[in-house]
Amino acid sequence: MCHDIASSFPPFQRGSNMPSRKNSQPLLPRVKVWLEIDGDYVFGWGICEILQAVREAGSIKDAAVQLGKSYRYVWGRVKDAETTLRQPLVETRVGGVTEQRSNLTPLADQLVEDFVAFRVRMLEIAGEEFAARFAALKPKVVSARVRGRRA
């Protein structure tokens, strides 16, 4: 038997069921950006963060710790991206304890820089369009919010 889910909720009464404007959160746009080849995911914010962490930490292991992920997960994401792009993104070498054992390839450095700039611009455009189109709902400050640790 099909149950009408709408009948489970009380009827809408203006003002009674709605939170007051003072207590509600402002309406904000959200944008998720990624790159594809032939409809398949290639590069997005997750792998970008991983590569940034590898660059900062100097090793995949330390990058995994910094991100709160397992080594296997981080290594797997890097290898998946390398396979899809058919080019290496991280150069790893056996070294001493204090040496940087993993470095980004020039391609990975460029991908990270370009993707971050592209993502920031898309968020800016979303914020601008939102401000123009939803002016009636606009709180005092309208901006696209960047999720994640880095812009």
NORWOGI-V893069 format. One record per residue. N is the residue number from 0. RES is the residue in three letters. OMEGA is omega in whole degrees, -180 to 180 (NA if undefined). Layout:
n=N res=RES omega=OMEGA
n=N res=RES omega=OMEGA
This chain:
n=0 res=MET omega=-179
n=1 res=CYS omega=-179
n=2 res=HIS omega=177
n=3 res=ASP omega=-176
n=4 res=ILE omega=-179
n=5 res=ALA omega=-179
n=6 res=SER omega=179
n=7 res=SER omega=-176
n=8 res=PHE omega=178
n=9 res=PRO omega=179
n=10 res=PRO omega=180
n=11 res=PHE omega=174
n=12 res=GLN omega=-176
n=13 res=ARG omega=176
n=14 res=GLY omega=-175
n=15 res=SER omega=-178
n=16 res=ASN omega=-176
n=17 res=MET omega=176
n=18 res=PRO omega=179
n=19 res=SER omega=-179
n=20 res=ARG omega=-179
n=21 res=LYS omega=-176
n=22 res=ASN omega=-176
n=23 res=SER omega=177
n=24 res=GLN omega=179
n=25 res=PRO omega=176
n=26 res=LEU omega=-178
n=27 res=LEU omega=176
n=28 res=PRO omega=175
n=29 res=ARG omega=180
n=30 res=VAL omega=175
n=31 res=LYS omega=-175
n=32 res=VAL omega=174
n=33 res=TRP omega=-180
n=34 res=LEU omega=-179
n=35 res=GLU omega=168
n=36 res=ILE omega=-179
n=37 res=ASP omega=178
n=38 res=GLY omega=180
n=39 res=ASP omega=178
n=40 res=TYR omega=178
n=41 res=VAL omega=-171
n=42 res=PHE omega=178
n=43 res=GLY omega=-175
n=44 res=TRP omega=-178
n=45 res=GLY omega=180
n=46 res=ILE omega=176
n=47 res=CYS omega=177
n=48 res=GLU omega=179
n=49 res=ILE omega=-180
n=50 res=LEU omega=176
n=51 res=GLN omega=-180
n=52 res=ALA omega=177
n=53 res=VAL omega=179
n=54 res=ARG omega=-179
n=55 res=GLU omega=-173
n=56 res=ALA omega=-180
n=57 res=GLY omega=176
n=58 res=SER omega=178
n=59 res=ILE omega=-180
n=60 res=LYS omega=-179
n=61 res=ASP omega=176
n=62 res=ALA omega=179
n=63 res=ALA omega=178
n=64 res=VAL omega=-180
n=65 res=GLN omega=-178
n=66 res=LEU omega=-177
n=67 res=GLY omega=180
n=68 res=LYS omega=177
n=69 res=SER omega=176
n=70 res=TYR omega=-178
n=71 res=ARG omega=179
n=72 res=TYR omega=-178
n=73 res=VAL omega=180
n=74 res=TRP omega=180
n=75 res=GLY omega=179
n=76 res=ARG omega=178
n=77 res=VAL omega=-179
n=78 res=LYS omega=177
n=79 res=ASP omega=180
n=80 res=ALA omega=178
n=81 res=GLU omega=179
n=82 res=THR omega=-179
n=83 res=THR omega=-179
n=84 res=LEU omega=-178
n=85 res=ARG omega=178
n=86 res=GLN omega=178
n=87 res=PRO omega=177
n=88 res=LEU omega=-179
n=89 res=VAL omega=174
n=90 res=GLU omega=-178
n=91 res=THR omega=177
n=92 res=ARG omega=177
n=93 res=VAL omega=-177
n=94 res=GLY omega=179
n=95 res=GLY omega=-177
n=96 res=VAL omega=-175
n=97 res=THR omega=-178
n=98 res=GLU omega=170
n=99 res=GLN omega=-177
n=100 res=ARG omega=180
n=101 res=SER omega=178
n=102 res=ASN omega=175
n=103 res=LEU omega=173
n=104 res=THR omega=176
n=105 res=PRO omega=177
n=106 res=LEU omega=-179
n=107 res=ALA omega=177
n=108 res=ASP omega=-179
n=109 res=GLN omega=178
n=110 res=LEU omega=-179
n=111 res=VAL omega=-178
n=112 res=GLU omega=-178
n=113 res=ASP omega=-179
n=114 res=PHE omega=179
n=115 res=VAL omega=180
n=116 res=ALA omega=179
n=117 res=PHE omega=-179
n=118 res=ARG omega=179
n=119 res=VAL omega=180
n=120 res=ARG omega=178
n=121 res=MET omega=177
n=122 res=LEU omega=176
n=123 res=GLU omega=179
n=124 res=ILE omega=179
n=125 res=ALA omega=179
n=126 res=GLY omega=179
n=127 res=GLU omega=180
n=128 res=GLU omega=179
n=129 res=PHE omega=-179
n=130 res=ALA omega=-179
n=131 res=ALA omega=-173
n=132 res=ARG omega=-177
n=133 res=PHE omega=-177
n=134 res=ALA omega=-179
n=135 res=ALA omega=-180
n=136 res=LEU omega=-172
n=137 res=LYS omega=171
n=138 res=PRO omega=-177
n=139 res=LYS omega=179
n=140 res=VAL omega=178
n=141 res=VAL omega=176
n=142 res=SER omega=173
n=143 res=ALA omega=-177
n=144 res=ARG omega=179
n=145 res=VAL omega=177
n=146 res=ARG omega=179
n=147 res=GLY omega=-175
n=148 res=ARG omega=-176
n=149 res=ARG omega=179
n=150 res=ALA omega=NA
